[in-house]
């Protein structure tokens, strides 16, 4: 990995940050809005893929279970993000399970309505395209992260991404409530390794947490990712 901040996979400098997802205008879109309590399955792996979802508020976890029964977290998304868009590419069944991490307000749009809006509403299409491009970049960065970075760097990057590092929110950022087990699945390691590095980050002042107090990320955590 190179040392320049602009080249670090998955972490943007503030002046280059893309900011929050583009806003979507829903007035002319036929959609259904639902509220899901925390820890609710929004759709399950193998369910029919017939709608695209948009998170109005809250956080959603996407996870996949292998044939051997092993579960892996593939993404944690928050307000402003689409998910379930695979049906537009011909997926007949959901490839992942979407679970609410907090109470969530979700807008659901059928596949046919989504296709109609993408063809007839340029602003809507632009917002969706921006989402897809950002998602593709994130997937590539995640792959590079898994291939080349240590567990410590992968955890630091995951925490920075969860805290939406680079957006104009000050030097400390609150992270959605996540367990060490969930972090272990996201990073691709064991809970004991996560616990070891979390304690290390706390002692160094990179993060702040104590029991039920919300986890806060300090910008100094970026030094772990930049360190070669």
Secondary structure, 3 states (H helix, E strand, C coil): CCCCHHHCCCCCCHHHCCCCCCCCCCCCCCCEEEEECCCCEEECCCCECCEEEEEEECEEEEEEECCCCCEEEEEEEECCCEECHHHHHCCCECCCEEEECCCEEEEEEEHHHHHHHHHHCHHHHHHHHHHHHHHHHHHHHHHHHHHHCCHHHHHHHHHHHHCCCCCCCCCEEECCCCCHHHHHHHHCCCHHHHHHHHHHHHHCCCEECCCCCCCEEEHHHHHHHHCC
